[in-house]
């Protein structure tokens, strides 16, 4: 019998009164456990009842209750301080797993060709199997208008400029080396900023076309005025940052790894 692979991944999941979604995701992780998941850090960003954690995951799960709500990046940065594994996975609570994604994704880092790999992500699909726009091109004002108003530019590229933060498997040492997420982004655009800084530091990122996870998108910025404000504020911060312009120049030069 082939021995199970050595656990190499710490998962970070943040709940915003999403206990039902998180419980379903944890059930998937438990049912499909490949042995790669060494630890889970579950953060309850706002008060809510206890989340049902499957018995096989309880001894690997640390639950954090925030005294006050924190942003996306700050929550995952806090989880990363508890990461003692080679890889750190950032998961949205509204994901469902139909097959185990962790072993195949982790093997990309095991391969000698993965020495400069900073992030690998699965292919993200909607509940009906349609590809989601998780592998994206750099956001410019005109491109954003085309996406929002005209419904264009939503097809994932084969060599994306950045990866949306709904599911990212990150090399923990690279994540620490660039300082993790920039916590000045409370919500939105921090995933672009992380990918850009990793690329500027020489790290590569990729999408595995053979690994898929289901994302039940929660489009809060479309329905909540507060989320819309956060989104606009983050876009303005991104477009006025040196990281954005240096990364845009890198992409235009064709020098990215």
C-alpha positions in Angstrom: 0.0 0.0 0.0 1.3 3.5 -0.9 1.8 5.6 2.2 -0.3 8.7 2.5 1.5 11.9 1.6 3.0 14.0 4.4 0.7 16.8 5.5 2.0 20.0 4.1 -0.9 22.5 4.1 -2.5 24.9 6.6 -6.0 26.0 5.6 -7.3 29.5 6.5 -11.1 30.0 6.4 -12.9 33.1 7.6 -16.6 33.1 8.5 -18.8 36.2 8.5 -21.9 34.6 10.0 -21.6 31.9 7.3 -21.6 28.9 9.6 -23.8 26.9 7.3 -21.5 27.4 4.4 -18.4 26.8 6.5 -19.8 23.6 7.9 -20.5 22.3 4.4 -17.0 23.1 3.3 -15.5 21.4 6.3 -17.6 18.3 5.7 -16.2 18.2 2.1 -12.6 18.5 3.4 -13.2 15.7 5.9 -14.8 13.4 3.4 -12.1 13.9 0.8 -9.1 14.2 3.2 -6.0 13.2 1.3 -3.7 13.6 4.2 -2.1 16.8 2.9 -4.0 19.1 5.3 -2.1 19.4 8.6 -4.0 22.3 10.2 -7.1 24.5 9.8 -7.4 28.0 11.1 -11.1 28.9 11.3 -11.7 32.6 12.1 -15.1 33.9 13.2 -14.9 37.5 12.2 -18.1 38.4 13.9 -20.0 36.7 16.7 -22.0 33.6 15.6 -23.0 30.2 17.1 -20.4 27.4 17.1 -19.7 25.9 13.7 -20.0 22.2 13.3 -16.5 20.7 12.8 -16.3 17.1 11.7 -14.7 14.8 14.3 -11.8 13.9 12.1 -10.8 17.6 11.7 -11.3 18.8 15.3 -7.8 18.1 16.5 -6.4 19.9 13.5 -8.6 22.9 13.8 -8.0 26.2 15.7 -10.9 28.5 16.1 -10.3 32.3 16.5 -13.0 34.6 17.6 -12.2 38.2 16.7 -13.0 40.9 19.3 -13.8 43.2 16.4 -14.2 42.6 12.7 -11.0 42.6 10.6 -10.5 42.9 6.8 -9.8 40.0 4.5 -6.1 40.4 4.4 -5.7 41.0 8.1 -7.6 37.8 8.9 -5.6 35.6 6.6 -2.3 37.3 7.8 -3.2 36.4 11.4 -3.9 32.8 10.3 -0.5 32.7 8.5 1.3 33.4 11.8 0.0 30.0 12.9 1.2 28.2 9.7 4.0 25.7 10.4 3.6 24.0 7.1 5.3 24.6 3.7 2.0 25.6 2.1 -0.8 28.0 3.2 -4.2 27.8 1.6 -6.7 30.7 1.6 -10.3 29.4 1.1 -13.6 31.3 0.8 -16.3 29.8 2.9 -18.7 29.5 -0.1 -16.6 26.8 -1.8 -17.7 23.2 -2.3 -15.3 20.4 -3.1 -16.4 17.5 -5.3 -13.0 15.9 -5.3 -9.9 16.5 -3.2 -7.9 19.4 -4.7 -5.1 19.6 -2.1 -2.9 16.7 -3.1 -2.8 17.5 -6.8 -2.2 21.3 -6.2 0.6 20.5 -3.6 2.4 18.3 -6.0 3.0 21.3 -8.3 5.3 22.6 -5.6 7.0 19.2 -5.1 8.0 19.1 -8.8 11.5 20.5 -9.5 9.9 22.8 -12.1 7.9 24.4 -9.3 10.9 25.9 -7.6 9.8 29.5 -8.5 6.1 28.8 -8.0 4.5 31.2 -5.5 0.8 30.4 -5.9 -1.2 27.7 -7.6 -5.0 27.7 -7.8 -7.6 25.3 -9.0 -10.0 26.0 -11.8 -13.0 27.7 -10.2 -16.5 26.9 -11.6 -20.0 27.9 -10.7 -22.6 25.5 -9.4 -23.7 24.7 -12.9 -20.1 24.0 -14.0 -19.5 27.3 -15.9 -15.9 28.7 -15.5 -15.7 31.7 -13.1 -13.5 34.7 -13.8 -10.9 33.7 -11.1 -7.9 33.9 -13.4 -7.8 37.5 -14.4 -6.0 40.1 -16.4 -4.8 43.3 -14.8 -7.7 45.7 -13.8 -7.7 49.0 -15.6 -10.6 51.5 -15.4 -11.6 50.8 -19.0 -11.4 47.0 -18.6 -13.5 47.3 -15.4 -16.2 49.3 -17.4 -16.3 46.6 -20.1 -16.7 43.9 -17.5 -19.3 45.6 -15.4 -21.4 47.3 -18.1 -20.8 45.4 -21.3 -20.2 41.9 -19.8 -17.0 41.5 -21.7 -13.5 40.5 -20.8 -14.7 37.8 -18.4 -13.0 34.8 -20.0 -10.1 33.5 -17.9 -6.8 33.9 -19.7 -4.4 30.9 -20.1 -1.7 33.0 -18.4 -3.4 35.2 -16.0 -2.0 38.4 -14.6 -3.4 37.6 -11.1 -5.6 35.1 -9.3 -8.8 36.0 -7.3 -8.5 35.1 -3.6 -11.4 32.6 -3.4 -8.9 29.7 -3.4 -5.1 30.3 -3.3 -2.5 27.7 -2.3 0.5 29.8 -1.5 4.1 28.9 -0.7 4.3 30.0 2.9 7.9 31.2 2.7 7.1 33.4 -0.3 4.0 34.8 1.4 6.1 35.8 4.5 8.9 37.2 2.3 6.6 39.7 0.6 4.9 40.6 3.9 1.6 38.7 3.3 -1.5 40.7 2.4 -1.4 44.5 2.5 -3.8 45.2 5.3 -4.6 48.7 4.1 -7.0 47.0 1.7 -9.9 46.2 4.1 -11.7 44.2 1.4 -11.2 43.8 -2.4 -8.0 44.1 -4.5 -5.7 42.7 -1.8 -5.5 39.5 -3.9 -4.3 41.4 -6.9 -1.8 43.3 -4.8 -0.4 40.0 -3.3 0.0 38.5 -6.8 1.6 41.6 -8.1 4.1 41.8 -5.3 5.0 38.1 -5.6 5.5 38.5 -9.4 7.7 41.5 -8.8 9.7 39.5 -6.4 10.2 36.8 -9.0 7.6 34.3 -8.0 5.3 32.6 -10.6 1.6 31.6 -10.2 -0.5 29.1 -12.1 -3.9 27.6 -12.5 -4.3 23.8 -12.6 -6.8 23.1 -15.3 -7.4 19.5 -14.0 -8.4 20.5 -10.5 -11.8 22.1 -10.1 -13.7 23.5 -7.1 -17.2 25.0 -7.0 -17.8 28.6 -5.9 -21.2 29.8 -4.9 -20.4 33.5 -5.5 -21.5 35.9 -2.8 -21.6 39.2 -4.7 -21.8 41.5 -1.7 -20.6 44.6 -3.5 -23.5 44.4 -5.8 -26.1 44.5 -3.0 -24.5 46.4 -0.1 -23.6 50.0 -0.1 -20.8 49.5 2.4 -19.3 46.7 0.3 -19.5 48.9 -2.7 -17.6 51.7 -0.8 -14.9 49.2 0.2 -14.7 48.1 -3.4 -14.3 51.6 -4.9 -11.9 52.6 -2.1 -9.7 49.6 -2.8 -9.7 50.2 -6.6 -8.6 53.7 -6.0 -5.8 52.6 -3.6 -4.7 50.0 -6.1 -4.6 52.3 -9.1 -2.6 54.9 -7.1 -0.1 52.4 -5.7 3.5 52.0 -7.0 2.9 48.2 -7.0 0.2 48.5 -9.6 2.3 50.7 -11.9 5.5 48.6 -11.5 3.6 45.4 -12.2 1.8 46.9 -15.2 5.3 47.9 -16.6 6.5 44.3 -15.9 3.6 42.8 -17.8 4.1 45.2 -20.7 7.8 44.4 -20.9 7.0 40.7 -21.1 9.7 40.0 -18.5 7.4 38.2 -16.0 8.5 34.7 -15.0 
